[in-house]
Amino acid sequence: MSLIKKDQISAKGLTIQVYTEDLKNDYISLTDIARYKNVAEPNVVVANWIRNYNTIEYLGIWERLNNDNFNPLEFEGFLKEAGSNTFTLSPLKWINTTGAIGLYVKVGRGGGTFAHKDIAFKFASWISAEFELYIIKDYQRLKNDENSKLSLNWNLHREISKINYKIHTDAIKTYLLADLTKEQLSYQYASEADMLNVALFNKPAKQWRVENPKLKGNMRDYASLSELLVLANMESYNAILIENGMSQKERIIELRKLARTQLLSLNKLNDNGLQKITTKQGR
């Protein structure tokens, strides 16, 4: 698992780093939170917390609910040892032994122990109930700001994608399907749209519907901002490739390369880069 820096929150004069795995699951720095109790040695605070019986029990329950690859046998072993004067446990040992995903250890600059927000709030409450409330309050402020921006930008990119889809279908009609009936046209439009789905999402629309029977709409309605931006670019590019007479087999190879390259580039953007994009779009 790799995390990218997302933002920071403030509580009682302390700055606390927030990282994200997928722009949905946030990980908050336990090391920064621990400085409220011990500025000089926050890692000692984290170490004392994680060796606690109640902590191990909570971490194990969280992993069982959220992690299919969690090792329950190793967890039970730690739980039996907890409370002993000789028992020690580090976040890294917990992760490596049990396959846990709720904690993450980052080395180097800005490093430390990070935890999924559910666990981070539990850690904060162990340190101070008052401090936990300050953290939750500012984290909620962060989420409200984020949701407002994401809603605006997601809708913007969805509309851009729809506009480009019109360009895309016009190119199909003009250069590929000039002599087909309306019914035949609809089949070809679906085929080209599904080609883009496979190139970007690694699956056709039918497979997505089978995997998500309870969700309304289509797979593009649940795409991320980055995916929608790349999809808009793919539709424009595919229209150009069609005009140039390239076959569908050749086009899907080129479009898949484009999708992978652009998604990787977007994923490498740091929080400052994302903020700059958001600011420009809001003008």
FILO-792627 format. One record per residue: residue in one letter; x, y, z of N, C-alpha, C, O in turn. Coordinates in steps of 0.2 Angstrom, whole numbers, always signed. Each point is the difference from the previous one (the first is absolute). Example, Ala and Ser with C-alpha at 12.3 -4.5 7.8 and 13.67 -1.06 7.14 Angstrom:
// residues 2
a;+66;-28;+39;-4;+6;+0;+4;+6;+0;+5;-1;+3
s;-7;+6;-7;+4;+6;+1;-4;+5;+3;+3;+6;+1
This chain:
// residues 283
m;+4;-6;+0;-4;+6;+0;+4;+6;+0;+5;+1;+4
s;-6;+4;-8;+3;+6;+0;-5;+6;+1;-5;+0;-3
l;+8;+5;+6;-5;+6;+2;+3;+6;-3;+6;+1;-1
i;-10;+4;-1;+2;+6;-2;-3;+5;+5;-5;+0;+2
k;+10;+6;-2;-2;+5;+5;-6;+4;-3;-1;+1;-6
k;-4;+0;+11;-6;+3;-2;-1;+7;+3;-1;+5;-4
d;+1;-4;+10;-1;+6;+3;+3;+0;+8;+3;-5;+1
q;-6;+9;+3;+2;+0;+7;-6;+3;+4;-4;+4;-3
i;+4;-6;+9;-5;+3;+4;+3;+3;+6;+6;-2;+2
s;-9;+6;+2;+3;+3;+6;-4;-1;+6;-7;+0;+0
a;+10;-1;+6;-4;-1;+6;+5;+2;+6;+5;-3;+1
k;-8;+7;+3;+4;+3;+6;+7;+2;-2;+4;-1;+4
g;-3;+5;-10;+6;+2;-2;+5;-5;-3;+5;+2;-2
l;-7;-8;+1;+4;-5;-3;-3;-1;-7;-6;+0;-2
t;+11;-1;-3;-1;-1;-7;+0;-8;-1;+5;-3;+2
i;-10;+0;-5;+0;-7;-1;-1;-2;-7;-5;+2;-3
q;+9;-6;+1;+0;-2;-8;-5;-5;-1;-2;-4;+4
v;-1;+5;-10;-5;-4;-2;+2;-3;-7;+1;+4;-5
y;+0;-11;+4;+1;-3;-6;-6;-4;-3;-5;-1;+4
t;+5;+0;-10;-5;-4;-3;+2;-6;-4;+6;+0;-3
e;-10;-5;+3;+2;-6;-4;-3;+1;-7;+3;-2;-5
d;-10;+4;+5;-4;+0;-6;-4;+6;-1;-5;+0;-3
l;+6;+5;+7;-4;+6;+1;-7;-1;+3;-4;+4;+0
k;+4;-10;+3;-6;-2;+4;+2;-2;+7;-3;+2;+5
n;+8;-7;-5;+2;-2;+7;+6;+4;+2;+5;+0;-3
d;-6;+4;+8;+5;+5;+3;+4;-3;+6;-3;-4;+4
y;+9;+5;-4;+5;-2;+5;+3;+6;+4;+2;+4;-4
i;-3;-4;+10;+2;+6;+4;+6;-2;+4;+1;-6;+3
s;+4;+11;-2;+6;-2;+3;-1;-1;+8;-2;+5;+3
l;+3;-11;-1;+0;-1;+7;+6;+3;+4;+0;+2;+6
t;+6;-1;-10;+6;+3;+3;-2;+7;+1;+3;+3;+6
d;-6;+1;-10;-2;+7;+1;-5;+0;+6;+1;+5;+4
i;-6;-9;-4;-4;+0;+6;+3;-1;+7;-1;+3;+5
a;+6;-8;-5;+4;-2;+6;+4;+6;+2;+1;+0;+6
r;+0;+5;-10;+4;+6;+3;-4;+4;+5;+3;+4;+4
y;-9;-5;-4;-4;+4;+5;+1;-3;+7;+0;+4;+5
k;+3;-10;-5;+2;-3;+7;+7;+0;+1;+2;+1;+6
n;+2;-2;-11;+7;+0;+1;+3;+3;-7;+1;-3;-5
v;+1;+9;+5;+3;+4;-6;+7;-3;-2;+1;-1;-6
a;+3;-1;+11;+7;-2;-1;+0;-8;-3;+4;-1;-4
e;-9;-3;+7;+1;-7;-2;-8;-3;-2;-2;-4;+4
p;-1;+7;-9;-6;-3;-2;-1;-7;-1;-5;-3;+1
n;+11;+0;-4;-1;-7;-1;+0;-5;+6;-3;-5;-1
v;+5;+8;+6;+0;-4;+7;-8;+0;+2;-2;-5;+2
v;-1;+10;-4;-8;+1;+2;-3;-6;-4;-5;-3;+2
v;+6;+3;-9;-3;-4;-4;+2;-8;+2;-5;-4;+0
a;+11;+3;+2;+2;-7;+2;-4;-2;+6;-2;-6;+1
n;+1;+11;+4;-3;-2;+6;-8;-2;-1;-3;-4;+3
w;+1;+8;-8;-7;-1;-2;-2;-6;-3;-4;-4;+1
i;+9;+2;-6;-2;-6;-4;+1;-7;+4;-2;-5;-2
r;+6;+5;+7;+1;-6;+4;-5;-1;+5;-1;-5;+3
n;-4;+10;-3;-6;-1;+5;-5;-5;-3;-1;-1;-6
y;-1;-3;+11;-5;-5;-2;-6;+3;-4;-2;-3;-5
n;-1;+8;+8;-6;+3;-3;+1;+2;-7;-4;+0;-5
t;+10;+3;+4;+2;+2;-7;+1;-5;-5;-3;+0;-5
i;+6;-6;+7;+1;-5;-4;-7;-3;-2;-1;-2;-6
e;-3;+1;+11;-7;-2;-1;-3;+4;-5;-4;-3;-5
y;+4;+9;+5;-3;+5;-4;+3;-1;-7;-4;+0;-5
l;+10;+0;+4;+4;+0;-6;-2;-7;-4;-2;+0;-6
g;+1;-5;+10;-2;-6;-3;-7;+0;-2;-1;-3;-6
i;-3;+5;+9;-7;+1;-2;-1;+4;-6;-3;-2;-5
w;+7;+8;+5;+0;+4;-6;+2;-4;-6;-3;+1;-6
e;+9;-4;+6;+2;-4;-5;-4;-5;-3;-1;-1;-6
r;-2;-3;+11;-5;-5;-2;-6;+3;-4;-3;-4;-5
l;+1;+10;+6;-5;+3;-3;+2;+3;-7;-5;+1;-5
n;+11;+1;+4;+2;+3;-6;+6;-3;-4;+1;+3;-5
n;+1;-8;+7;+6;-3;-3;-1;-8;-1;+1;-4;+5
d;-2;+2;-11;-1;-7;-1;+6;-4;+1;+0;-6;+0
n;+6;+9;-1;+7;-3;+1;+3;+0;+7;+5;-2;+1
f;-9;+4;+4;+2;+0;+7;+1;-7;+2;-3;-4;-1
n;+9;+4;+5;+2;-7;+3;-3;+0;+8;+3;+3;+4
p;-9;-6;-3;-3;+0;+6;+4;-4;+6;+0;+1;+6
l;+4;-6;-9;+4;-5;+5;+6;+4;+3;+1;+0;+6
e;+2;+4;-10;+5;+5;+3;-3;+5;+5;+3;+1;+5
f;-8;+1;-7;-4;+5;+4;-2;-3;+7;+2;+3;+5
e;-4;-9;-5;-2;-3;+6;+6;-1;+4;+0;+0;+7
g;+6;-2;-10;+6;+0;+4;+2;+6;+3;+2;+0;+6
f;-2;+6;-9;+1;+6;+3;-4;+2;+6;+2;+2;+5
l;-9;-4;-6;-5;+2;+5;+2;-4;+6;-1;+2;+6
k;+3;-9;-6;+2;-4;+6;+6;+3;+3;+0;+0;+6
e;+4;+3;-9;+7;+2;+3;-1;+7;+3;+3;+2;+4
a;-8;+2;-7;-1;+7;+3;-2;+0;+7;-3;-4;+3
g;+6;+9;+0;+0;+1;+8;+6;-3;+3;+1;+2;+6
s;+3;-6;-9;+6;-3;+3;+5;+6;+1;+1;+4;-5
n;+3;-4;+10;+5;+5;+1;+6;-1;-6;+3;+5;-1
t;-3;-11;-1;+6;-1;-6;-3;+1;-7;+4;+0;-4
f;-11;+2;+4;-2;+0;-7;+1;+7;-3;-1;+5;+3
t;+4;-5;-9;+1;+6;-4;-3;-1;-7;-1;-6;-3
l;-1;+11;+0;-3;+0;-7;+1;+7;-3;-2;+5;+3
s;+4;-6;-9;+1;+7;-4;-5;+0;-6;-3;-6;-2
p;+1;+12;+0;-5;+0;-6;+3;-4;-6;-4;-4;-3
l;+10;+4;+2;+3;-4;-6;-1;-7;+1;-1;-4;-5
k;+3;+1;+11;-1;-7;+1;-7;-2;+0;-2;-5;-3
w;-3;+9;+5;-7;-1;-1;-2;-1;-7;-4;-5;-2
i;+6;+10;-2;-1;+0;-7;+3;-7;-4;-4;-3;-3
n;+10;+2;+4;+4;-5;-3;-3;-7;+2;+0;-5;-4
t;-2;+4;+10;-2;-6;+3;-7;-2;-2;-1;-6;-1
t;-3;+11;+2;-8;-2;-1;-2;+2;-7;-6;-2;-2
g;+10;+6;-2;-3;+2;-6;-4;+6;+0;-5;+1;-4
a;+5;+3;+10;-5;+5;+1;+1;+6;-5;+5;+1;-3
i;-11;+2;+2;+0;+6;-5;-2;+6;+4;+0;+6;-3
g;-2;-7;+9;-3;+6;+4;+6;+5;+2;-1;+6;+1
l;+7;-9;+0;+6;+4;+1;+5;+1;-6;+0;-5;-4
y;+4;+10;+4;+4;+1;-5;+6;+3;+3;+0;+6;+3
v;+6;-8;-5;+7;+3;+3;+3;+3;-6;+2;-3;-5
k;-1;+10;+5;+4;+3;-5;+7;+2;+2;+0;+3;+6
v;+5;-4;-9;+7;+1;+1;+2;+7;-3;-4;+2;-5
g;+9;+1;+7;+3;+6;-3;-4;+6;+2;-3;+0;+5
r;+4;+5;-9;-2;+7;+2;-8;+0;+1;-3;-3;-5
g;+1;+6;+10;-8;+0;+1;-2;-7;+2;-6;-1;-1
g;+10;-4;+3;-2;-7;+2;-3;+0;+6;-1;+5;+4
g;+0;-11;-2;-4;-2;+7;-5;-5;-1;+0;-4;-6
t;-4;+3;+11;-5;-5;+0;-7;+3;-2;-2;+5;+3
f;-1;-7;-8;-6;+2;-2;-6;-5;+1;+2;-6;-1
a;-8;+8;+2;-5;-5;+1;-7;+2;-4;-1;+6;+0
h;-2;-10;-2;-7;+1;-3;-4;+5;+5;+1;-1;+6
k;-5;+5;-8;-3;+5;+4;-4;-3;+6;+0;+3;+5
d;-3;-9;-6;-4;-3;+5;+5;-2;+6;-2;+1;+6
i;+8;-3;-8;+5;-2;+5;+3;+6;+3;+2;+0;+6
a;+0;+5;-10;+3;+6;+3;-5;+4;+5;+3;+2;+5
f;-9;-2;-6;-5;+3;+5;+0;-4;+6;+0;+3;+6
k;+1;-9;-6;+0;-5;+6;+7;+2;+4;+0;+0;+6
f;+5;+1;-10;+7;+1;+3;-1;+7;+3;+3;+1;+6
a;-6;+4;-9;-1;+7;+3;-4;+0;+6;+2;+3;+5
s;-7;-7;-5;-4;-1;+7;+4;-3;+5;-1;+2;+6
w;+5;-6;-7;+5;-4;+5;+4;+6;+3;+2;-1;+6
i;+1;+5;-10;+4;+6;+2;-4;+5;+4;+2;+2;+6
s;-8;+0;-9;-4;+5;+4;-6;+1;-4;-1;+1;-6
a;-5;-2;+10;-6;+1;-3;-1;+7;-3;-4;+1;-6
e;+6;+4;+9;-1;+7;-2;+4;+1;-7;-2;+3;-5
f;+8;-6;+5;+5;+1;-6;-4;-4;-6;+1;+2;-6
e;-4;-8;+8;-3;-4;-6;-6;+5;-3;+0;+0;-6
l;-4;+3;+10;-5;+4;-3;+3;+6;-4;-3;+2;-5
y;+8;+1;+7;+3;+5;-4;+3;-3;-7;-1;+3;-5
i;+3;-9;+5;+3;-3;-6;-6;-2;-5;+0;+2;-6
i;-6;-4;+9;-6;-2;-4;-3;+6;-3;-2;+0;-5
k;+2;+5;+9;-3;+7;-2;+4;+2;-6;-3;+2;-5
d;+9;-2;+5;+4;+3;-6;+0;-5;-5;+1;+2;-6
y;-1;-8;+7;+0;-5;-5;-7;+1;-4;+0;-1;-6
q;-5;+2;+9;-7;+1;-3;+0;+6;-4;-3;+0;-6
r;+7;+5;+8;+1;+6;-4;+3;-1;-6;-2;+2;-6
l;+7;-6;+6;+4;-2;-6;-4;-4;-5;+0;+1;-6
k;-4;-6;+9;-4;-4;-4;-6;+4;-4;-1;-1;-5
n;-2;+6;+9;-5;+4;-3;+3;+4;-6;-3;+1;-5
d;+9;+2;+6;+3;+4;-5;+2;-5;-6;-2;+2;-6
e;+4;-8;+7;+2;-4;-5;-6;-3;-4;+0;+0;-6
n;-6;-1;+10;-6;-3;-4;-3;+6;-4;-2;-2;-6
s;+3;+8;+8;-3;+6;-4;+4;+0;-6;-3;+1;-6
k;+10;-1;+6;+4;+1;-6;-1;-6;-4;+0;+0;-6
l;+0;-6;+9;-1;-6;-4;-6;-1;-4;+0;-2;-6
s;-6;+5;+9;-6;+0;-3;+0;+4;-6;-2;-2;-5
l;+5;+8;+6;+0;+5;-6;+4;-3;-5;-2;+1;-6
n;+8;-3;+7;+5;-2;-5;-2;-7;-3;+1;-1;-6
w;-4;-3;+10;-3;-7;-3;-5;+2;-6;+0;-3;-5
n;-5;+7;+7;-5;+2;-5;+3;+3;-6;-3;-1;-5
l;+8;+6;+6;+3;+3;-5;+3;-5;-5;-1;+0;-6
h;+5;-5;+9;+3;-5;-5;-5;-4;-3;+1;-3;-6
r;-7;+1;+10;-5;-4;-3;-3;+3;-6;-1;-3;-5
e;+0;+10;+5;-3;+3;-5;+5;+1;-6;-2;-1;-6
i;+8;+2;+7;+6;+0;-5;+0;-7;-4;+0;+0;-6
s;-1;-5;+10;+0;-7;-3;-6;-1;-4;+1;-3;-6
k;-7;+6;+8;-6;-1;-4;+1;+4;-7;-2;-2;-5
i;+5;+8;+5;+1;+4;-6;+5;-3;-4;-1;-1;-6
n;+6;-2;+9;+5;-4;-5;-3;-6;-3;+2;-2;-5
y;-7;-1;+9;-3;-6;-3;-4;+2;-6;+0;-4;-5
k;-3;+10;+5;-3;+2;-6;+5;+1;-6;-2;-3;-6
i;+8;+5;+7;+5;+1;-5;+2;-7;-2;+1;-1;-6
h;-1;-4;+11;+2;-7;-2;-5;-3;-4;+2;-3;-5
t;-8;+3;+7;-5;-3;-4;-1;+3;-7;-2;-3;-5
d;+3;+10;+4;+0;+3;-6;+5;-3;-5;-1;-1;-6
a;+7;+0;+9;+6;-3;-4;-2;-7;-2;+2;-2;-6
i;-5;-2;+10;-2;-7;-2;-5;+1;-5;+1;-4;-5
k;-6;+8;+5;-5;+0;-5;+3;+3;-7;-2;-3;-5
t;+6;+7;+6;+3;+3;-7;+5;-4;-3;-1;-1;-6
y;+5;-2;+10;+6;-4;-3;-1;-7;+0;+4;-4;-4
l;-8;+1;+8;-1;-7;+0;-6;-3;-2;-1;-6;-3
l;-5;+10;+4;-6;-3;-1;-5;+4;-4;-6;+0;+1
a;+9;+2;-7;-4;+5;-4;-6;-4;-3;-5;+3;-2
d;+5;-9;+1;-5;-4;-4;-4;-5;+4;-3;-5;-2
l;+4;+6;+9;-4;-5;+4;-7;+3;+2;-1;+6;+0
t;-3;-10;+3;-7;+2;+2;+1;+3;+7;+5;-1;+3
k;-10;+4;+0;+0;+2;+7;+1;-5;+5;+4;+1;+5
e;-7;-7;-6;+1;-6;+4;+7;-2;+0;+3;-1;+5
q;+0;+1;-11;+7;-2;+0;+5;+5;+2;+5;-2;+3
l;-7;+8;-3;+4;+5;+3;+0;+0;+7;+6;+1;+3
s;-11;-3;+0;-1;+0;+8;+5;-6;+2;+3;+1;+5
y;-3;-6;-9;+5;-6;+2;+7;+3;+0;+4;-2;+4
q;-2;+5;-9;+7;+2;-1;+2;+5;+5;+5;+0;+3
y;-10;+5;-1;+1;+5;+5;+2;-4;+7;+5;+2;+3
a;-9;-7;-2;+1;-4;+6;+7;-3;+0;+3;+0;+5
s;-2;-3;-11;+7;-3;+0;+6;+4;+1;+4;-1;+3
e;-5;+7;-6;+6;+5;+1;+0;+2;+7;+6;+1;+3
a;-12;+1;+0;+0;+2;+7;+3;-5;+5;+4;+1;+5
d;-6;-8;-7;+3;-5;+4;+7;-1;-1;+4;-2;+5
m;-1;+3;-11;+7;+0;-1;+4;+5;+5;+5;-2;+3
l;-8;+8;-2;+3;+5;+4;-1;-3;+8;+5;+1;+3
n;-10;-4;-2;-1;-3;+7;+5;-5;+2;+3;+0;+5
v;-1;-4;-10;+5;-5;+1;+7;+3;+0;+4;-2;+4
a;-3;+7;-8;+6;+3;+0;+2;+4;+7;+5;+0;+2
l;-10;+3;+1;+0;+4;+6;-1;-4;+6;+4;+0;+5
f;-10;-4;-5;-2;-3;+6;+2;-8;+0;-2;-3;+5
n;+4;+1;-10;+2;-7;+0;-6;-5;-1;+1;-6;+2
k;-7;+8;-3;-6;-4;-1;-5;+4;-4;+0;+6;+0
p;-4;-10;-3;-6;+3;-4;-6;+1;+4;+0;-2;+6
a;-4;+6;-8;-6;+2;+4;-4;-5;+3;-2;+0;+5
k;+1;-6;-9;-4;-5;+2;+3;-4;+6;-3;-1;+5
q;+10;+1;-5;+3;-4;+6;-1;+5;+6;-1;-3;+5
w;+2;+9;-6;-1;+5;+6;-7;-1;+3;-1;+0;+6
r;-4;+0;-10;-7;-1;+2;-1;-6;+4;-4;+0;+5
v;+7;-6;-8;-1;-6;+4;+4;+0;+7;-3;-3;+4
e;+8;+7;-4;+4;+0;+6;-3;+5;+5;+1;+0;+6
n;-5;+5;-8;-3;+5;+4;-8;+0;-1;-2;+6;-3
p;-2;-11;+4;-7;+0;-2;-4;+5;+4;-5;+2;-2
k;+7;+0;+8;-4;+5;+4;+2;+7;-1;-4;+5;+2
l;+9;-3;-6;+1;+7;-2;-4;+2;-6;-1;-4;-5
k;-1;+10;+5;-4;+3;-5;+5;+4;-5;+6;+1;+2
g;-8;+0;-8;+4;+3;-5;+5;-5;-3;-1;-6;+0
n;+7;+9;-2;+5;-4;-3;+7;+1;+3;+0;+4;+4
m;+5;-8;-7;+6;+1;+3;+3;+7;+0;+4;+1;+5
r;-5;+2;-10;+3;+7;+0;-3;+5;+5;+3;+5;+2
d;-9;-7;+0;-3;+4;+6;+4;+0;+6;-1;+4;+5
y;+5;-10;-4;+3;-1;+6;+8;+1;-1;+4;-3;+4
a;-2;+6;-9;+7;+1;-2;+3;+5;+4;-4;+5;+3
s;+10;-5;-1;+4;+6;+3;+1;+6;-4;-1;-1;-6
l;+3;+6;+9;+1;+6;-4;+6;-1;-5;-1;+2;-6
s;+6;-6;+8;+5;-1;-5;-2;-4;-5;+2;+1;-6
e;-6;-6;+7;-3;-5;-5;-4;+4;-5;+0;-1;-6
l;-4;+6;+8;-5;+3;-4;+5;+5;-5;-2;+1;-6
l;+7;+2;+9;+4;+4;-4;+4;-3;-5;+0;+2;-6
v;+2;-8;+8;+4;-5;-5;-5;-2;-6;+1;+0;-6
l;-8;-2;+8;-5;-2;-4;-1;+5;-5;-1;-1;-6
a;+0;+7;+8;-1;+6;-5;+5;+0;-5;-1;+1;-6
n;+7;-1;+8;+6;+0;-4;+0;-6;-5;+2;+1;-6
m;-4;-7;+8;+0;-6;-4;-5;+1;-5;+1;-2;-6
e;-7;+5;+7;-5;+1;-5;+2;+4;-5;-1;-1;-6
s;+4;+7;+8;+3;+4;-6;+5;-3;-4;+0;+1;-6
y;+5;-5;+9;+5;-3;-3;-3;-6;-5;+3;+0;-5
n;-8;-3;+8;-2;-6;-4;-4;+3;-7;+1;-3;-5
a;-4;+9;+6;-3;+3;-6;+5;+2;-5;-1;-1;-6
i;+7;+3;+8;+6;+2;-4;+2;-7;-4;+2;+0;-6
l;-1;-5;+10;+3;-6;-2;-5;-3;-6;+2;-3;-5
i;-9;+4;+7;-5;-3;-5;+1;+4;-7;+0;-3;-5
e;+1;+10;+6;+0;+4;-6;+6;-2;-4;+0;+0;-6
n;+6;-3;+9;+6;-2;-3;-1;-7;-3;+5;-2;-3
g;-10;-1;+4;-1;-7;-3;+3;-5;+4;+1;-6;-3
m;+0;+6;+9;+3;-5;+4;-5;-5;+2;-6;+2;+2
s;+8;-8;-2;-5;-6;+2;-1;+0;+7;+3;+3;+4
q;-9;-6;-2;-2;+0;+7;+6;-4;+5;+1;+3;+5
k;+1;-8;-8;+6;-4;+4;+6;+5;+1;+3;+0;+5
e;-1;+4;-10;+5;+4;+1;-1;+6;+4;+4;+2;+4
r;-11;+0;-4;-2;+6;+4;+0;-2;+8;+2;+4;+4
i;-4;-10;-3;-1;-2;+7;+7;+0;+4;+1;+1;+6
i;+4;-3;-10;+7;+0;+2;+2;+7;+2;+3;+1;+5
e;-4;+3;-10;+2;+7;+1;-3;+3;+6;+3;+4;+4
l;-10;-5;-4;-4;+3;+5;+2;-3;+7;+0;+4;+5
r;+2;-10;-4;+2;-3;+6;+6;+3;+2;+1;+2;+6
k;+4;-1;-10;+6;+4;+1;-1;+7;+3;+3;+2;+5
l;-8;+1;-8;-1;+7;+2;-3;+0;+7;+1;+4;+4
a;-6;-9;-3;-3;+0;+7;+5;-1;+5;-1;+3;+5
r;+5;-8;-6;+5;-2;+5;+5;+6;+2;+1;+2;+5
t;+1;+1;-11;+5;+6;+1;-3;+5;+4;+3;+3;+4
q;-9;-1;-6;-4;+6;+3;-2;-1;+7;+1;+4;+4
l;-3;-10;-3;-2;-2;+7;+6;+0;+5;+0;+2;+6
l;+6;-5;-8;+6;+0;+4;+2;+8;+1;+2;+1;+5
s;-2;+3;-10;+2;+7;+1;-5;+3;+5;+3;+4;+4
l;-9;-5;-4;-5;+3;+4;+1;-2;+7;+0;+3;+5
n;+2;-10;-4;+1;-3;+7;+6;+3;+3;+1;+0;+6
k;+4;+2;-10;+6;+3;+2;+0;+7;+3;+4;+3;+3
l;-10;+0;-5;-1;+7;+2;+0;+0;+8;-4;-4;+3
n;+7;+9;+0;+0;+1;+7;-6;+4;+2;-4;+2;-4
d;+3;-1;+10;-6;+4;+3;+0;+7;-3;-5;+3;-1
n;+11;+0;+0;+1;+7;-2;-2;+0;-8;-4;+5;-2
g;+6;-10;-1;-2;+0;-7;-8;-1;-1;-3;+3;-4
l;+0;-7;+8;-7;-1;+0;-4;+6;+2;-5;+2;-3
q;+8;+2;+8;-3;+6;+2;+0;+5;-6;-5;+4;-1
k;+11;-3;-2;+0;+4;-6;-5;-1;-5;-3;+5;-3
i;+2;-11;+1;-5;-2;-5;-7;+2;+2;-4;+3;-4
t;+3;-4;+11;-7;+1;+2;-1;+8;+0;-5;+2;-2
t;+10;+2;+4;+0;+7;+0;-2;+3;-7;-4;+4;-1
k;+8;-7;-4;-1;+2;-7;-7;-1;-3;-3;+4;-3
q;+0;-10;+5;-6;-2;-2;-6;+4;+3;-5;+1;-3
g;+7;+1;+9;-5;+4;+4;-1;+7;-2;-5;+3;+1
r;+10;-1;-6;-1;+7;-2;-5;+1;-5;+0;+6;-3
